[in-house]
Amino acid sequence: MFDALPLRRAEHAIVELRQYTLHPGRRDELIELFEREFLEGQEAAAMEVIGQFRDLDHPDRFVWLRGFSDMSTRREALADFYGGPTWKANRDAANATMIDSDNVLLLRPAYPGSGFRVEGKPRPPGATASSDGLVVANLHYFDAPVSPWFLAHFHNMRRPPLAAMGATLLASFVTDYSENTFPALPVREGEHVFVWFAHFADEQAYARYWQLMEALSTNGGSKPPQVPHRVESLRLKPTTRSRLGISW
């Protein structure tokens, strides 16, 4: 169906996609606190903050990603961080900005080699970094687990148009059905999702991509073997200390 790549050592077996709804006008406050206090502290606890973003369509939404090598490591890492001094010193300030922090999807790479690869990419120091372009997350919701035939369709039919638009496919994931090993932080259950991330030069390039996909569909392009009942698109702008999406 497609050529599977060997799992790379730096590829995270487990990734959380976290979408926080914040009190109006307080997103920049949380981002400043998050990037000052929480990045290095989390990574010292055996997890990696892959990227953090402003949602361009929802001014009070903060989106971020973090990865783990496995679920056992996730349990230990989260216990270390949320039981440690950095979170305890700053949790009240962080929680005061939030309305909801439970919109969390637990994901795994859709196939070997399809995860994020940020190894060797240093974290930007802050305000001097430039967040070039647009990172897009597309979430396809299904009524059943994502089939290998859908993954093959995506690999064969969606990747070439992305390349034609000068876009970069960053990663693709499906739901991980493991038991939540750290129940103090809820995750969404009962979901069957396929999520892909791409980087576009700008919003116009992203719009041209969807025009091309609509044209291919109208002209009798290949239909997917499994059809989602809903597709959610997130247009994301990397923050200045995001490892993903900066200085492409």
C-alpha positions in Angstrom: 0.0 0.0 0.0 2.8 2.4 0.8 6.5 2.0 1.7 6.8 2.0 5.5 9.8 3.7 6.9 11.7 2.4 10.0 10.7 4.1 13.2 13.3 6.7 13.9 14.7 6.8 17.4 13.7 10.5 17.8 10.1 9.9 16.7 7.7 10.0 19.6 5.5 6.9 20.0 2.9 9.0 21.8 1.9 12.6 21.1 -0.7 14.8 22.8 -2.6 17.4 20.8 -3.8 19.9 23.4 -6.3 22.7 22.7 -6.9 25.1 25.5 -9.9 27.5 25.6 -8.8 30.6 27.6 -10.5 33.6 29.1 -10.9 36.4 26.6 -7.7 38.4 26.1 -5.5 36.2 28.2 -3.7 34.1 25.5 -0.6 36.1 25.3 -0.4 36.1 29.1 -0.4 32.3 29.1 2.1 32.0 26.3 4.5 34.3 28.0 4.3 32.2 31.2 4.4 28.9 29.4 7.5 29.8 27.4 9.3 31.3 30.4 8.5 28.7 33.0 7.2 25.4 31.5 9.3 24.5 28.4 12.6 23.5 29.9 10.9 22.2 33.1 8.8 19.7 31.1 11.7 18.6 29.0 13.8 17.9 32.1 11.1 15.4 33.0 11.6 13.2 30.0 9.0 14.6 27.6 9.4 17.0 24.7 7.3 20.1 23.9 7.1 19.8 20.1 5.4 23.0 19.3 3.0 25.7 20.6 0.7 27.9 18.6 -1.9 30.6 18.4 -5.1 29.4 16.7 -5.7 32.1 14.0 -9.4 31.4 13.9 -10.0 31.4 17.6 -8.3 34.3 19.5 -8.8 32.6 22.9 -7.4 29.2 22.0 -3.8 28.0 22.7 -2.7 24.8 20.9 0.3 22.8 21.7 1.9 19.4 21.2 4.1 17.2 23.4 5.6 13.8 22.9 6.7 10.8 24.9 8.6 7.6 24.1 5.8 5.4 25.5 2.9 5.4 27.9 4.9 4.3 30.9 7.4 7.2 30.4 4.4 9.5 30.0 3.0 8.5 33.4 6.3 9.0 35.1 7.1 12.3 33.3 3.8 13.9 34.0 3.9 12.8 37.7 7.4 14.3 38.0 6.5 17.6 36.4 3.0 18.2 37.9 4.3 17.1 41.3 7.4 19.3 41.0 8.3 22.8 42.1 7.9 24.6 38.8 4.3 23.6 38.2 3.4 24.2 41.9 4.9 27.7 41.8 3.1 28.7 38.6 -0.1 26.6 38.4 -2.4 29.2 39.9 -1.3 31.8 37.4 -1.6 29.3 34.5 -5.0 28.0 35.6 -6.4 31.5 36.0 -6.1 32.0 32.2 -8.0 28.9 31.3 -11.7 28.0 30.8 -11.0 24.5 29.6 -7.8 22.4 29.2 -9.4 18.9 28.7 -9.6 19.0 24.8 -6.8 16.6 24.4 -6.3 13.9 21.8 -3.8 11.0 22.5 -2.1 10.1 19.2 0.5 7.7 17.7 2.2 7.9 14.3 -0.1 6.7 11.6 2.6 4.4 10.3 6.4 4.1 11.0 8.2 7.2 10.0 5.1 9.5 10.0 5.8 11.2 13.3 7.4 14.6 14.0 11.1 14.8 13.5 12.5 17.8 15.4 15.8 16.1 16.5 18.7 18.5 16.3 16.4 21.5 16.0 17.3 24.0 18.7 14.6 25.7 20.6 14.4 29.4 19.6 15.5 31.8 22.4 12.4 34.0 22.2 11.5 37.3 20.7 14.2 37.3 18.0 12.9 34.2 16.3 10.6 34.5 13.3 7.5 32.4 12.9 7.5 31.9 9.2 4.5 30.6 7.3 1.5 28.6 8.5 1.2 25.3 10.3 -2.1 23.5 9.6 -3.6 20.6 11.5 -6.4 18.7 9.8 -8.4 16.4 12.0 -10.5 13.7 10.3 -13.1 12.1 12.6 -14.4 8.6 11.8 -17.1 6.3 13.2 -14.5 3.4 13.5 -10.8 3.1 13.7 -8.9 4.5 10.7 -8.3 1.8 8.2 -5.0 1.0 6.5 -6.7 1.6 3.2 -7.5 5.2 4.2 -3.9 5.7 5.2 -2.7 4.3 1.9 -5.1 6.6 0.1 -3.8 9.7 1.9 -0.2 8.7 1.4 -0.7 8.2 -2.4 -3.3 10.9 -3.2 -2.7 13.8 -0.8 1.0 14.0 -0.5 1.7 14.8 -4.2 -0.6 17.9 -4.2 1.1 19.1 -1.0 4.5 18.9 -2.7 3.1 20.7 -5.7 2.1 23.6 -3.5 5.5 23.8 -2.0 4.1 22.6 1.3 5.8 20.2 3.7 3.9 17.3 5.3 5.2 17.4 8.9 3.5 14.4 10.4 0.4 12.2 10.5 -1.2 10.4 13.4 -4.1 8.2 14.4 -5.8 7.8 17.8 -3.9 5.9 20.4 -6.3 3.7 22.3 -4.0 3.1 25.3 -5.5 3.6 28.8 -4.7 7.1 30.1 -1.9 6.4 32.5 -2.2 9.8 34.1 -5.9 10.3 34.8 -5.4 13.6 36.6 -5.1 15.0 33.0 -8.1 13.8 31.0 -8.0 12.9 27.4 -10.9 12.6 24.9 -12.1 9.0 24.7 -14.2 7.2 22.1 -12.6 9.2 19.2 -11.3 7.7 16.0 -9.2 10.3 14.3 -6.6 10.8 11.6 -4.6 14.0 12.1 -2.1 15.4 9.6 0.1 18.5 10.0 1.6 20.5 7.2 3.6 23.7 6.8 2.6 26.2 4.1 4.5 29.3 3.1 1.5 31.5 3.8 -2.3 31.4 4.0 -2.6 32.0 0.3 -0.7 28.8 -0.4 -3.0 26.9 1.9 -6.1 28.3 0.1 -4.6 27.2 -3.2 -4.1 23.7 -1.9 -7.7 23.3 -1.0 -8.8 24.7 -4.3 -6.7 22.1 -6.0 -8.1 19.3 -3.8 -11.7 20.5 -4.6 -10.9 20.5 -8.3 -9.5 17.0 -8.2 -12.6 15.8 -6.3 -15.0 17.6 -8.8 -13.1 16.1 -11.7 -13.6 12.5 -10.5 -10.5 12.1 -8.4 -10.0 8.9 -6.4 -12.4 8.6 -3.5 -11.2 7.6 -0.1 -12.1 4.1 1.0 -13.3 5.4 4.4 -15.1 8.8 4.7 -14.9 10.9 7.8 -18.1 12.3 9.3 -16.3 15.5 10.2 -13.1 17.4 9.3 -11.7 20.1 11.5 -8.9 22.4 10.3 -6.7 24.4 12.6 -4.7 27.3 11.1 -1.9 27.7 13.6 0.8 30.4 14.0 3.9 29.2 15.9 4.9 31.2 19.0 8.4 32.6 19.1 9.8 29.7 21.1 8.0 26.9 19.2 10.4 24.3 17.9 7.9 23.4 15.2 7.3 25.9 12.5 10.0 28.4 13.2 12.5 29.6 10.6 11.7 27.1 7.9 
